[in-house]
Amino acid sequence: MLYGSVLGGYVIRLAILTGVVMSVRPFDWFETVPFAMTLLVTHLGLLATETRYISASLAYPDLKPTSSKEIR
């Protein structure tokens, strides 16, 4: 279920990006190469951030940080 929802979210995100690119592609002000480079960098950054968050929450689901007041 988890993998299916992750894959579905990724496919939906790619479909939205494809729709945006196809809709603005005919305009003269749109340059494909700078847009593709920006999209690649930001999308990989987003995926790296999500991967770190998801792997940490799945690896340690019951561990919560404790404050110094609770230890005493």
Secondary structure, DSSP 4 states (H G I P E B T S, - for coil): -HHHHHHHHHHHHHHHHHHHHHHHTTSTT--HHHHHHHHHHHHHHHHHHHHHHHHHHHH-SS-----HHHH-
